[in-house]
Amino acid sequence: MRLCIVIVNYRTPGLVLDAIDSLEGQLEAGLDEIVVVDNDSGDASAEQLERAIAARGLTRFCRVLRSGRNAGFAAGNNIGIRSVDANYYMLLNSDTIVRKGAVRELLAQMQQHPFVGIAGPRIEWPDGRPQASCFRDHSPVSELLSAAKTGPLNSLLRDFDVAMPISDEPCEAEWLSFACVLIRREVFERVGLLDEGYFMYFEDSDFCRAARAAGFRVWYFPDARVVHLHGGSSAFSRAAGAMKKPNAARKSKGGPRAPRYLYASRTRYFHKGYGMLGVLMANAMWCVGHSVARSRELIGRKTPEARDKEWLDNWTDAFRLQP
């Protein structure tokens, strides 16, 4: 196959069908295939998707695979990747809409730039406003910035800020949002599949880091555009993503408490990249940044943004004490 598009579903069949519908006219039967991996939704999602795919006459290039268990985002994508022998693999969130021409643009860029192993489109809101999708690696210093969320610190340490400035021109990044990403088969052949030790979060930055270490480059091509509804794929993502939407109302309290798998993924990422000392440094730097933010909150200069019990969850998961 030329292209395999993998969409992981967990109780979001309506969103998946919208994503599939957005690909109409962008794929060629016999060359391209969509694989929907149902991550053991337990709510008849797989059957609903199969019926809808058949009713739309899409069975010639779209099928549903049942994972048998919900082992997470990385594991679900790996099932889809293993199922098809293709030159390129597009990992596509269920809560996305692919703008016309985006698939063709990304494939063309990959063919023109053989040094690029991972390519991503401009990710945007439904009204066309861009979302951050190009990033620098997470580091202990970036944890300071993410907790403090203070302009002067961001300016002083801009090279450590994870989110890169949004660009209207193609550019190189250290990692890209896996809401939509196109990956050469050679990347998987050289570095393996996604790390299934991540249930959700950080698997994208981890995989891009491994690809770069193997000699591949990661590039952003904004002429390809994909809408990300930001949070439709999980309950926690919906709650957290709501505050990222344009014109979202400011809150008097921080964000909702994150599920443990976010902190487990964070700890795994820092341990793989920096060792246990790096985990401790990341947590310490986060605490310093949080102290800066709290000081500004207390004098009314800042709205609270830290997640509920974030400081506790960072530390307890680092020592595997959290049940």
Secondary structure, DSSP 8 states (H G I E B T S, - for coil): --EEEEEEESS-HHHHHHHHHHTTTS--BTTEEEEEEE---SSSHHHHHHHHHHHTT-TTTEEEEE-SS---HHHHHHHHHHT---SEEEEE-TTEEE-TTHHHHHHHHHHH-TTEEEEEEEEE-TTS-B---EE----HHHHHHHHH--HHHHHHTGGG-SB----SS-EE-SEE-TTEEEEEHHHHHHH-S--TT-SSSSHHHHHHHHHHHTT-EEEEEEEEEEEE-SSTTSHHHHHHHHTTSTT----SS-B----HHHHHHHHHHHHHHHHHHHHHHHHHHHHHHHHHHHHHHHTTSS---SBTTHHHHHHHHHTT---
